[in-house]
């Protein structure tokens, strides 16, 4: 028996116990949604507390490189190849 396409695909972002777990690099549209949520309070993504401004910097990096990004502890944003 074949699994439906939706069942085979994993979500890019999973909410677990008040923390978002990114299972893949974050796209511009995902970051846009997270920025809306982060206007009210910081979000925890993969153990990092990110504010609206942090997410805006990530979104800017996505627009500059055209590649999704992983939230990173380093000052340098990491674009995915």
N, C-alpha and C positions, 0 to 999 in steps of 0.2 A: 504494500500500500504506500502511496506517495504522500509526503507531507505537503501541506499548503505552503506557498511561497512565504506568507507572513510568519508561519511558524518556524521556518528555517532561518529567517533573518533575525539578527540580534539587535536590540535597541542600542542606539549610540549613547544614550544617557539613561541610567537607572537610578531611581530614588530608593535609598535603603537607609532607614533609621535617621532621617533628617539630613543625609549626605547624598549628593549626587555622585555616581560612579560613572566616569566616562569610559566606555568600552572601545571607543575609537576617537580619532581626532575630531575636534568640533568644527562644524561648518559655520558659515556666516549666519544662516537662518537659525541654527541652534543657539548661537551666541546672542542673537537678537532677542530671542525669547528669554534667555537667562538674564539679559540686561534688564528686561522689563520687571522680572521678579526681584532682581537685586537693587532696584530703586528703593525698595522698602527696607531691606536688610541684606547683609552680606550672605553669600552662599558658600557652602563647603562643597568643593568638587575635588574628588580624589585626595581628600585630606587637607586641601589648601583652602583657606578662607579668602574668597574673592569678592571684592566690592564692584559696584557698577563701573567705576573707572578702570579697574583691572580688566573686566570683560570688554570694555570699549577698546582698550589697547589690543587685546587679542583679536577683536573684530577688525580693527585697522590693519593688523598684520595679515589677516586672511585676505582682505581687499588688496593689499600691496603685492602679496605673493601669489594669490589665486589658489592657495592650498589651505586645507583645514589645519588647525593647530591643536597641540596638546597643552593644557595648562601646565606651567612649569614653575619650580621654585627659583630658578635662575632668573636674573634680570633679562637675559636674552630669550626671546620667544622662539620656540622651536616649531618651524613649519615642517610638515610631513612631505616627503618626496613624492 
